Amino acid sequence: MLWRYVFAPPVAPPGIAEFSGQSLGTTWLVKVDHDLLEAQRTEVRVAIEGALDLVDSLMSTWRDDSELTALNAAPANEPFRVAAETFDVLSVSQAVSEATDGAFDVTVRPLVSAWGFGSGASAPEPPTEEVLAAARARVGFRNVQLDPEASTVTKARDDLTIDLSAAAKGFAVDEVARAVEALGFGRYLVEVGGELRAGEAKEDGEPWRVAIETPDARTRSIFGVLEMTREAVATSGDYRDFYEVDGVRYAHLIDPRTGRPVGHAGASVTVIESNTTAADAWATALSVLGPVEGYDIAEASGLTAFFIWQGENGFESRATSSMEARVSNLASRN
């Protein structure tokens, strides 16, 4: 998945300490609105990097020594005990899968690779029907069974591959936020790979302001700005990672139910939640479902979601009932 937020304003005013770096295959940025001594700055950075390193060691899909790699190598029908953090992400993911009848699926990786996306994928081109059938046989979230009491995961197939990329970055945001709060700093904004979580309002009483990007593959611009306090936001879209073959566009968002790239006109979906893990998973699921089916499920589920898609005369948008009050705070489009 690819999404991006633009921070507003781009330069932190005096009193806001900024920390940044790279982890989980992406960049991260944390803003803390407290006057920090040098020793406290070091303490905050160590806490941030410790939280990110933990998530990476547990959920990385490319590290040979990660817990997720060990889980994927484990034999079928044998319970595999995982860390509480990994179990939490799997629990949220499976709940979203159930709610969307499989539009979100942590086992979708073989299909993503078959269509030429993701790590280890072949050159971007549509797969043959034989290759697609073989990949689809390995996909299905119901092949993953969770035991909350034992904190174990049981796979129904030896060749099942679990990929938590669609929720792990969101979880990393939550872990960083918890680490910063544990140090006694409640006014913060955390971003990892485009997913965000805001703490308390800034010292001047103003909420944190973040900009939603216009889902346009040709250029970057701001669609609108959200005001946030003690909540999380994630966006998913199909407008940057895609390829064309013989005039046909293939986006990286794969519908696990069909085994094929999404065919609707959806461009991006933004979800506001109490935590970033759920926001991350739901944003991906609703992007797969699209602005019609996705909107209906989001509305029925009481989600705070905002859909943007390319219409005949430009970009169109639609907000769920719980998002409508927030839409009034969106700045004018650039």
C-alpha positions as CSV (number, residue, x, y, z in Angstrom):
1,M,0.0,0.0,0.0
2,L,1.1,3.6,-0.7
3,W,-0.3,6.7,0.9
4,R,1.1,10.0,2.2
5,Y,0.1,12.8,4.4
6,V,1.5,16.3,4.2
7,F,2.1,18.0,7.5
8,A,0.7,21.5,8.1
9,P,2.6,23.6,8.8
10,P,5.7,21.9,7.2
11,V,8.1,23.6,9.7
12,A,7.6,23.0,13.4
13,P,7.2,26.2,15.4
14,P,9.4,26.9,18.4
15,G,8.7,24.6,21.4
16,I,7.9,21.6,19.2
17,A,10.7,19.0,19.2
18,E,11.0,16.9,16.0
19,F,12.4,13.4,15.7
20,S,12.8,11.5,12.4
21,G,14.4,8.5,10.9
22,Q,13.9,5.3,8.9
23,S,12.4,2.0,10.0
24,L,10.1,-0.7,8.7
25,G,11.2,0.0,5.2
26,T,9.8,3.6,5.4
27,T,10.3,6.9,7.1
28,W,9.0,8.1,10.4
29,L,8.4,11.5,12.0
30,V,7.4,12.4,15.6
31,K,6.5,15.9,16.9
32,V,6.4,16.5,20.6
33,D,5.0,19.8,21.8
34,H,6.9,20.0,25.1
35,D,10.0,22.0,26.1
36,L,12.5,19.2,26.2
37,L,16.0,19.2,27.8
38,E,18.7,17.6,25.9
39,A,18.6,14.5,28.1
40,Q,14.9,14.3,27.5
41,R,15.3,14.5,23.8
42,T,17.7,11.6,24.0
43,E,15.2,9.7,26.1
44,V,12.4,10.3,23.7
45,R,14.5,9.2,20.7
46,V,15.6,6.0,22.4
47,A,12.0,5.2,23.3
48,I,10.8,5.8,19.7
49,E,13.5,3.7,18.1
50,G,13.0,1.0,20.7
51,A,9.3,0.8,19.8
52,L,10.0,0.7,16.1
53,D,12.7,-1.9,16.5
54,L,10.4,-4.2,18.5
55,V,7.7,-4.1,15.7
56,D,10.4,-4.7,13.1
57,S,11.8,-7.7,14.9
58,L,8.3,-9.2,15.2
59,M,6.5,-8.4,12.0
60,S,9.1,-7.8,9.3
61,T,8.5,-9.8,6.1
62,W,12.1,-9.5,4.9
63,R,14.1,-10.2,8.1
64,D,15.1,-13.9,8.4
65,D,15.1,-13.6,12.2
66,S,11.6,-12.0,12.6
67,E,8.8,-13.7,14.5
68,L,6.6,-13.5,11.4
69,T,9.2,-15.3,9.3
70,A,9.4,-18.1,11.8
71,L,5.6,-18.3,11.8
72,N,5.5,-18.5,8.1
73,A,8.0,-21.4,8.2
74,A,6.1,-23.3,10.8
75,P,4.3,-26.5,9.8
76,A,0.5,-26.6,9.4
77,N,-1.8,-27.6,12.2
78,E,0.7,-26.9,14.9
79,P,0.0,-24.0,17.3
80,F,2.7,-21.4,17.1
81,R,3.0,-19.1,20.1
82,V,3.6,-15.4,19.2
83,A,4.2,-12.2,21.1
84,A,1.3,-10.3,22.4
85,E,2.0,-7.5,19.9
86,T,1.9,-9.8,16.9
87,F,-1.3,-11.5,18.3
88,D,-3.0,-8.0,18.7
89,V,-2.3,-7.1,15.0
90,L,-3.5,-10.5,13.8
91,S,-6.7,-10.2,15.9
92,V,-7.5,-6.8,14.5
93,S,-6.8,-8.0,11.0
94,Q,-8.9,-11.1,11.3
95,A,-11.8,-9.0,12.7
96,V,-11.7,-6.7,9.7
97,S,-11.5,-9.7,7.4
98,E,-14.6,-11.2,9.0
99,A,-16.5,-7.8,8.7
100,T,-15.6,-7.5,5.0
101,D,-16.1,-11.1,4.0
102,G,-12.4,-11.4,3.1
103,A,-11.8,-8.1,1.3
104,F,-9.0,-7.7,3.8
105,D,-6.8,-10.8,4.1
106,V,-3.3,-11.2,5.8
107,T,-2.7,-14.2,3.5
108,V,-3.0,-12.3,0.2
109,R,0.8,-12.0,-0.5
110,P,0.9,-14.8,-3.1
111,L,-1.6,-12.9,-5.2
112,V,0.2,-9.6,-4.8
113,S,3.4,-11.3,-6.0
114,A,1.6,-13.1,-8.8
115,W,0.5,-9.7,-10.2
116,G,4.1,-8.4,-10.1
117,F,3.9,-6.3,-6.9
118,G,5.7,-6.5,-3.6
119,S,9.0,-7.9,-2.5
120,G,10.3,-10.8,-4.5
121,A,7.7,-10.3,-7.2
122,S,8.4,-10.9,-10.9
123,A,8.5,-8.2,-13.5
124,P,5.1,-6.4,-13.5
125,E,2.8,-8.3,-15.8
126,P,-0.5,-10.1,-15.5
127,P,-0.1,-13.7,-14.4
128,T,-1.4,-16.7,-16.5
129,E,-4.6,-18.3,-15.3
130,E,-2.5,-21.3,-14.1
131,V,-0.3,-19.1,-12.0
132,L,-3.3,-17.2,-10.6
133,A,-5.1,-20.4,-9.7
134,A,-2.0,-21.7,-7.8
135,A,-1.7,-18.4,-5.9
136,R,-5.4,-18.3,-5.0
137,A,-5.2,-21.8,-3.5
138,R,-2.8,-20.4,-1.0
139,V,-5.0,-17.5,0.1
140,G,-7.7,-17.4,2.7
141,F,-7.9,-15.7,6.0
142,R,-10.0,-18.6,7.5
143,N,-6.9,-20.8,7.1
144,V,-5.5,-18.8,10.1
145,Q,-6.8,-19.8,13.5
146,L,-6.1,-17.7,16.6
147,D,-6.2,-18.9,20.3
148,P,-6.5,-15.8,22.5
149,E,-5.9,-17.8,25.7
150,A,-2.7,-19.4,24.5
151,S,-1.7,-16.5,22.2
152,T,-1.1,-19.0,19.5
153,V,-1.6,-19.0,15.7
154,T,-2.3,-22.2,13.7
155,K,-2.0,-22.4,10.0
156,A,-4.2,-24.8,8.0
157,R,-1.6,-25.0,5.2
158,D,2.2,-25.4,5.2
159,D,2.5,-22.9,2.3
160,L,0.3,-20.2,3.9
161,T,2.1,-16.9,4.0
162,I,1.0,-14.3,6.5
163,D,1.9,-10.6,5.8
164,L,1.0,-7.9,8.3
165,S,2.1,-5.0,6.2
166,A,-1.4,-3.6,5.9
167,A,-1.6,-3.1,9.7
168,A,1.9,-3.3,11.1
169,K,2.8,0.3,10.3
170,G,-0.3,1.4,12.0
171,F,0.6,-0.7,15.0
172,A,4.0,0.8,15.0
173,V,2.5,4.3,15.3
174,D,0.4,3.1,18.3
175,E,3.5,1.6,19.9
176,V,5.5,4.9,19.4
177,A,2.6,6.9,20.8
178,R,2.5,4.7,23.9
179,A,6.2,5.0,24.4
180,V,6.1,8.8,24.2
181,E,3.1,9.0,26.6
182,A,4.9,6.6,29.0
183,L,7.6,9.3,29.4
184,G,5.0,11.8,30.4
185,F,4.6,13.7,27.1
186,G,1.0,13.8,26.0
187,R,1.1,16.4,23.3
188,Y,2.5,14.7,20.2
189,L,2.0,13.7,16.6
190,V,3.4,10.4,15.3
191,E,3.7,9.4,11.7
192,V,5.1,6.1,10.3
193,G,4.9,5.6,6.5
194,G,1.9,8.0,6.2
195,E,-0.2,6.6,9.1
196,L,-0.7,9.1,12.0
197,R,-1.8,9.3,15.6
198,A,-2.3,12.6,17.5
199,G,-2.1,13.0,21.2
200,E,-3.6,15.9,23.2
201,A,-4.1,19.3,21.7
202,K,-1.0,21.5,21.4
203,E,0.1,23.7,24.2
204,D,-1.8,26.7,22.6
205,G,-5.0,24.7,22.6
206,E,-5.0,24.1,18.8
207,P,-5.5,20.6,17.4
208,W,-2.9,19.0,15.2
209,R,-3.5,19.6,11.5
210,V,-2.6,17.1,8.8
211,A,-3.3,17.3,5.1
212,I,-4.9,14.6,3.0
213,E,-3.2,14.2,-0.4
214,T,-5.2,14.5,-3.6
215,P,-5.1,11.0,-5.1
216,D,-3.5,12.1,-8.4
217,A,-0.7,10.0,-9.9
218,R,0.5,12.9,-12.0
219,T,1.2,15.5,-9.3
220,R,1.1,16.1,-5.5
221,S,-1.3,18.5,-4.0
222,I,-3.5,18.8,-0.8
223,F,-7.1,17.8,-1.1
224,G,-8.0,19.0,2.4
225,V,-6.8,19.3,6.0
226,L,-8.0,17.4,9.0
227,E,-7.9,18.6,12.6
228,M,-7.0,15.8,15.1
229,T,-6.8,15.4,18.9
230,R,-6.4,12.0,20.6
231,E,-7.2,9.9,17.5
232,A,-5.6,8.1,14.6
233,V,-5.9,8.4,10.8
234,A,-4.8,6.2,7.9
235,T,-5.2,6.4,4.2
236,S,-5.0,3.8,1.5
237,G,-5.1,4.2,-2.3
238,D,-4.4,2.7,-5.7
239,Y,-3.2,5.8,-7.5
240,R,0.6,5.5,-7.3
241,D,1.6,1.8,-7.4
242,F,0.3,0.4,-10.7
243,Y,1.4,-0.5,-14.2
244,E,-0.2,-0.7,-17.6
245,V,0.0,-3.5,-20.2
246,D,-1.7,-3.0,-23.6
247,G,-3.6,0.0,-22.3
248,V,-5.0,-1.9,-19.3
249,R,-4.2,-0.5,-15.8
250,Y,-3.3,-2.9,-13.0
251,A,-3.2,-1.5,-9.5
252,H,-1.4,-3.0,-6.6
253,L,-4.5,-3.3,-4.5
254,I,-5.6,-6.9,-5.0
255,D,-9.1,-8.1,-4.0
256,P,-8.5,-11.4,-2.2
257,R,-12.0,-12.5,-3.0
258,T,-11.4,-12.4,-6.8
259,G,-7.7,-12.8,-6.9
260,R,-7.5,-9.7,-9.2
261,P,-6.6,-6.0,-8.9
262,V,-9.5,-3.8,-7.9
263,G,-11.6,-2.8,-10.9
264,H,-13.6,0.1,-9.5
265,A,-12.8,3.8,-9.8
266,G,-11.7,4.1,-6.2
267,A,-8.7,6.3,-5.6
268,S,-8.2,6.7,-1.8
269,V,-9.9,6.1,1.5
270,T,-9.2,7.9,4.7
271,V,-10.3,6.3,8.0
272,I,-10.2,8.0,11.5
273,E,-10.1,5.6,14.5
274,S,-9.2,5.5,18.1
275,N,-6.0,3.6,17.2
276,T,-3.9,3.5,14.1
277,T,-3.8,-0.3,13.8
278,A,-7.6,-0.5,13.1
279,A,-7.5,2.6,11.0
280,D,-4.7,1.1,8.8
281,A,-6.5,-2.2,8.3
282,W,-9.9,-0.6,7.6
283,A,-8.4,1.9,5.1
284,T,-7.0,-0.9,3.1
285,A,-10.2,-3.0,3.3
286,L,-12.4,-0.1,2.2
287,S,-10.0,0.7,-0.7
288,V,-10.4,-2.8,-1.9
289,L,-14.2,-2.6,-1.6
290,G,-14.4,0.7,-3.4
291,P,-16.6,3.8,-3.0
292,V,-19.9,2.0,-3.4
293,E,-19.6,-1.3,-1.5
294,G,-17.0,0.1,0.8
295,Y,-19.1,3.1,1.7
296,D,-22.1,0.9,2.5
297,I,-20.0,-1.3,4.8
298,A,-18.3,1.7,6.4
299,E,-21.7,3.3,7.1
300,A,-23.2,0.2,8.5
301,S,-20.1,-0.3,10.7
302,G,-20.2,3.2,12.0
303,L,-16.8,4.0,10.6
304,T,-15.5,7.5,10.2
305,A,-14.4,7.3,6.6
306,F,-13.8,9.6,3.6
307,F,-13.7,8.3,0.0
308,I,-12.2,10.1,-2.9
309,W,-12.3,8.8,-6.5
310,Q,-11.8,10.0,-10.0
311,G,-15.1,10.9,-11.7
312,E,-15.9,12.0,-15.2
313,N,-15.3,15.7,-14.4
314,G,-12.6,15.4,-11.8
315,F,-12.3,14.1,-8.3
316,E,-15.4,13.3,-6.3
317,S,-15.7,12.5,-2.6
318,R,-18.2,11.1,-0.1
319,A,-18.1,10.9,3.7
320,T,-19.8,8.5,6.1
321,S,-22.3,10.0,8.5
322,S,-19.7,10.2,11.3
323,M,-17.2,11.8,9.0
324,E,-19.5,14.6,7.8
325,A,-18.8,16.9,10.7
326,R,-15.1,16.5,10.0
327,V,-15.5,17.2,6.3
328,S,-16.6,20.8,7.2
329,N,-13.2,21.3,8.6
330,L,-11.5,20.4,5.4
331,A,-9.6,23.2,3.8
332,S,-10.4,24.3,0.3
333,R,-8.7,22.2,-2.4
334,N,-5.6,23.4,-4.0
